[in-house]
């Protein structure tokens, strides 16, 4: 197993930062890892934990840094759902061109990365196993009139004037330019449709104290996976949206990765 830090050219001709965990043997299956809103591509090492555990089973993984996140040099204004999915395509094309792979593909998405996963599977039937971690896999804004604590009416008024809004991201206490296209794509693109049509295996992992993406979303996500070959809802008790990463509870993240590894070893490798 070898861990490689490199970059891939996007369709916008920008550099996508990626981490690749090579498999121990080839041809290998591919695992795509999609991080959350303004997060890091390895999700503080938790994607790496899963990838390293699966490498000996013939799985290679790629972790993708989305626009304006992680080590990306792009402005965050380029962070939209469609740009992120374009970047996933570019990264998949890259590994297919440089490694000997089977047709089997898996995907893990955390929070907004779970939303991307739910959208991506709708166009990629080769994805046979997914993990949805604290996943924002609901249509539009889940019946809310706000996005991460900011009223949509306030955001849309500013977007109408400038095409973007100056957004205070509480996750890392930074101010970012949030593209109006992201808000429109949140409204128009349906993660639920992807879930409804999915026929592979899926594990949904969620903390029961998550206030960013409430636990009820996980229950609905599990129900929406009505055609899945296998599905599992795993509850991490006492975990918030960070699975213990924000409050010194590493055992909660261990539950998250352990359950995911067990599921993927049973249903993917």
C-alpha positions as CSV (number, residue, x, y, z in Angstrom):
1,X,0.0,0.0,0.0
2,X,1.3,3.5,-0.9
3,X,-0.2,6.9,-0.2
4,X,0.3,9.5,-3.0
5,X,-0.4,13.2,-2.8
6,X,-0.9,14.7,-6.2
7,X,-3.2,16.8,-8.3
8,X,-5.6,16.3,-11.3
9,X,-6.6,18.8,-13.9
10,X,-10.2,19.9,-13.7
11,X,-12.5,20.7,-16.6
12,X,-11.9,24.4,-15.5
13,X,-8.2,23.8,-16.0
14,X,-7.6,24.2,-12.3
15,X,-5.6,21.8,-10.1
16,X,-7.7,19.4,-8.0
17,X,-5.7,18.3,-4.9
18,X,-6.1,14.5,-4.4
19,X,-4.8,11.8,-2.1
20,X,-4.6,8.3,-3.6
21,X,-4.2,5.2,-1.6
22,X,-3.0,2.5,-3.9
23,X,-4.2,-1.1,-3.6
24,X,-1.9,-4.0,-2.7
25,X,-2.9,-5.8,-5.9
26,X,-4.4,-5.1,-9.3
27,X,-6.7,-5.0,-11.1
28,X,-8.3,-3.1,-8.2
29,X,-11.7,-1.8,-7.4
30,X,-12.0,2.0,-7.0
31,X,-13.3,3.8,-3.9
32,X,-14.2,7.5,-4.4
33,X,-14.3,9.7,-1.2
34,X,-16.2,13.0,-1.2
35,X,-15.7,15.4,1.7
36,X,-18.1,17.8,3.2
37,X,-18.8,21.5,2.9
38,X,-15.5,23.5,3.3
39,X,-13.8,20.3,4.8
40,X,-10.5,18.6,4.0
41,X,-10.3,15.8,1.5
42,X,-9.3,13.1,4.0
43,X,-11.9,14.2,6.5
44,X,-9.3,14.5,9.2
45,X,-7.9,11.1,8.3
46,X,-11.1,9.1,8.5
47,X,-11.2,8.4,4.8
48,X,-7.6,7.3,5.0
49,X,-8.5,4.9,7.8
50,X,-11.1,3.2,5.6
51,X,-8.9,3.3,2.5
52,X,-5.9,1.7,4.2
53,X,-8.1,-1.1,5.7
54,X,-9.4,-1.9,2.2
55,X,-6.1,-1.7,0.3
56,X,-5.1,-5.2,1.1
57,X,-8.5,-6.4,-0.3
58,X,-7.8,-5.0,-3.7
59,X,-9.3,-1.6,-3.4
60,X,-7.6,1.7,-4.3
61,X,-9.1,5.0,-3.1
62,X,-9.0,8.6,-4.3
63,X,-9.9,11.5,-2.0
64,X,-10.8,14.7,-3.8
65,X,-10.3,18.3,-2.7
66,X,-13.2,20.3,-4.0
67,X,-13.1,23.9,-5.2
68,X,-12.1,26.4,-2.5
69,X,-11.7,23.6,0.1
70,X,-8.7,21.7,1.4
71,X,-5.6,22.7,-0.5
72,X,-7.5,23.9,-3.6
73,X,-6.2,27.2,-5.0
74,X,-9.6,28.1,-6.5
75,X,-11.8,30.6,-4.9
76,X,-14.7,29.1,-3.0
77,X,-17.1,30.8,-5.4
78,X,-16.4,27.9,-7.8
79,X,-17.8,25.4,-5.2
80,X,-21.1,24.3,-6.8
81,X,-22.6,20.8,-6.9
82,X,-22.1,20.5,-10.7
83,X,-18.4,21.6,-10.5
84,X,-17.8,19.1,-7.7
85,X,-19.3,16.3,-9.8
86,X,-17.2,17.4,-12.8
87,X,-14.2,17.1,-10.5
88,X,-15.2,13.6,-9.5
89,X,-15.4,12.7,-13.2
90,X,-12.0,14.2,-13.8
91,X,-10.4,12.2,-11.0
92,X,-12.1,9.0,-12.0
93,X,-10.8,9.5,-15.5
94,X,-7.3,10.1,-14.1
95,X,-7.2,6.9,-12.1
96,X,-8.7,4.9,-14.9
97,X,-5.9,6.2,-17.2
98,X,-3.1,5.4,-14.8
99,X,-4.2,2.2,-13.0
100,X,-5.6,-1.2,-13.9
101,X,-9.1,-1.2,-12.5
102,X,-12.2,-3.4,-12.5
103,X,-15.6,-2.0,-13.3
104,X,-16.7,-2.2,-9.6
105,X,-16.7,1.2,-7.9
106,X,-17.6,2.3,-4.4
107,X,-18.2,5.8,-2.9
108,X,-18.2,7.4,0.5
109,X,-19.6,10.9,1.1
110,X,-19.6,12.9,4.3
111,X,-22.3,15.6,4.8
112,X,-22.4,17.6,1.5
113,X,-20.2,14.9,0.1
114,X,-23.1,12.5,0.9
115,X,-25.3,14.7,-1.1
116,X,-22.8,14.6,-4.0
117,X,-22.8,10.8,-3.7
118,X,-26.5,10.6,-3.8
119,X,-26.5,12.7,-7.0
120,X,-23.6,10.9,-8.5
121,X,-25.0,7.4,-8.3
122,X,-28.0,8.4,-10.4
123,X,-25.7,8.6,-13.4
124,X,-23.2,5.9,-12.5
125,X,-24.7,2.4,-12.1
126,X,-21.2,0.9,-11.8
127,X,-21.2,2.2,-8.2
128,X,-22.2,-0.9,-6.3
129,X,-21.5,0.1,-2.6
130,X,-21.9,3.5,-0.9
131,X,-21.3,4.9,2.6
132,X,-23.3,8.0,3.6
133,X,-21.8,9.7,6.6
134,X,-24.0,12.4,8.3
135,X,-25.3,12.8,4.7
136,X,-27.2,15.9,3.5
137,X,-29.2,13.6,1.2
138,X,-32.5,15.5,1.2
139,X,-34.2,17.5,-1.6
140,X,-33.8,21.3,-1.6
141,X,-33.2,22.5,2.0
142,X,-35.1,19.8,3.9
143,X,-38.1,22.1,4.3
144,X,-36.0,24.7,6.1
145,X,-35.8,28.4,5.2
146,X,-32.1,28.7,6.0
147,X,-28.7,27.2,5.0
148,X,-26.3,26.5,7.7
149,X,-27.9,29.0,10.0
150,X,-28.3,31.8,7.4
151,X,-31.8,32.7,6.2
152,X,-32.3,31.9,2.5
153,X,-34.2,35.1,1.9
154,X,-31.2,37.1,3.1
155,X,-28.8,35.1,1.0
156,X,-31.0,35.3,-2.1
157,X,-31.3,39.0,-1.9
158,X,-27.6,39.4,-1.8
159,X,-27.1,36.8,-4.6
160,X,-29.6,38.7,-6.8
161,X,-27.5,41.8,-6.5
162,X,-24.0,40.3,-6.8
163,X,-24.4,36.7,-8.0
164,X,-23.0,35.5,-4.7
165,X,-23.2,36.2,-1.1
166,X,-20.6,36.8,1.6
167,X,-21.1,33.8,3.8
168,X,-19.8,33.3,7.3
169,X,-18.8,29.7,7.5
170,X,-19.0,28.7,11.2
171,X,-17.2,25.4,10.7
172,X,-13.9,27.2,10.3
173,X,-14.9,30.8,11.2
174,X,-14.0,32.1,7.7
175,X,-15.9,34.4,5.3
176,X,-16.3,32.9,1.8
177,X,-18.1,33.9,-1.4
178,X,-20.9,31.4,-1.8
179,X,-22.1,31.1,-5.4
180,X,-25.7,31.7,-6.2
181,X,-25.6,28.6,-8.5
182,X,-24.9,26.4,-5.5
183,X,-28.2,27.5,-3.9
184,X,-30.1,27.0,-7.2
185,X,-28.5,23.5,-7.6
186,X,-29.5,22.7,-4.1
187,X,-33.0,23.4,-5.0
188,X,-33.1,21.8,-8.5
189,X,-31.0,18.6,-8.2
190,X,-32.6,15.7,-6.4
191,X,-30.5,13.5,-4.2
192,X,-33.7,11.5,-3.3
193,X,-34.1,10.4,-6.9
194,X,-30.6,8.9,-6.9
195,X,-31.4,7.1,-3.6
196,X,-34.7,5.8,-4.9
197,X,-33.2,4.3,-8.0
198,X,-30.0,2.9,-6.4
199,X,-29.7,-0.9,-6.5
200,X,-26.4,-1.5,-4.9
201,X,-25.4,-1.8,-1.2
202,X,-25.5,1.2,1.2
203,X,-24.6,2.0,4.8
204,X,-26.0,5.1,6.4
205,X,-24.0,6.3,9.4
206,X,-25.3,9.2,11.5
207,X,-24.9,10.6,15.0
208,X,-28.1,10.9,17.1
209,X,-27.0,14.3,18.4
210,X,-26.3,15.8,15.0
211,X,-27.9,19.3,14.8
212,X,-26.3,20.3,11.4
213,X,-28.0,17.4,9.6
214,X,-30.6,16.1,12.0
215,X,-30.8,12.3,12.7
216,X,-34.3,12.2,11.1
217,X,-32.6,12.8,7.7
218,X,-30.7,9.5,8.1
219,X,-33.9,7.7,8.8
220,X,-35.5,9.2,5.7
221,X,-32.3,8.4,3.7
222,X,-32.5,4.8,4.7
223,X,-36.1,4.6,3.7
224,X,-35.4,6.2,0.3
225,X,-32.9,3.4,-0.4
226,X,-35.9,1.3,-1.2
227,X,-34.4,-0.7,-4.1
228,X,-31.0,-1.2,-2.5
229,X,-29.6,-4.8,-2.6
230,X,-28.5,-4.4,1.0
231,X,-28.9,-1.4,3.3
232,X,-28.0,-0.6,6.9
233,X,-28.6,2.3,9.2
234,X,-26.0,2.6,11.9
235,X,-26.5,5.1,14.7
236,X,-23.5,6.5,16.5
237,X,-24.9,7.4,19.9
238,X,-23.8,10.7,21.5
239,X,-22.2,11.8,18.2
240,X,-22.8,15.2,16.6
241,X,-22.0,16.2,13.0
242,X,-18.3,15.8,13.6
243,X,-18.5,12.3,15.1
244,X,-16.5,13.4,18.1
245,X,-13.9,15.3,16.1
246,X,-14.9,18.6,17.5
247,X,-15.2,17.7,21.1
248,X,-12.5,15.2,21.9
249,X,-14.4,12.0,21.4
250,X,-12.2,10.0,18.9
251,X,-14.0,6.8,19.9
252,X,-17.1,8.1,18.0
253,X,-15.1,8.5,14.8
254,X,-13.7,5.0,15.3
255,X,-17.2,3.7,15.4
256,X,-17.9,5.5,12.1
257,X,-14.9,4.1,10.3
258,X,-15.1,0.6,11.9
259,X,-18.7,0.1,10.8
260,X,-18.0,1.3,7.3
261,X,-15.0,-1.0,7.0
262,X,-17.0,-4.0,8.1
263,X,-19.8,-3.2,5.7
264,X,-17.5,-2.6,2.7
265,X,-15.5,-5.8,3.4
266,X,-18.8,-7.7,3.4
267,X,-20.5,-6.1,0.4
268,X,-17.8,-4.6,-1.8
269,X,-14.5,-6.4,-1.7
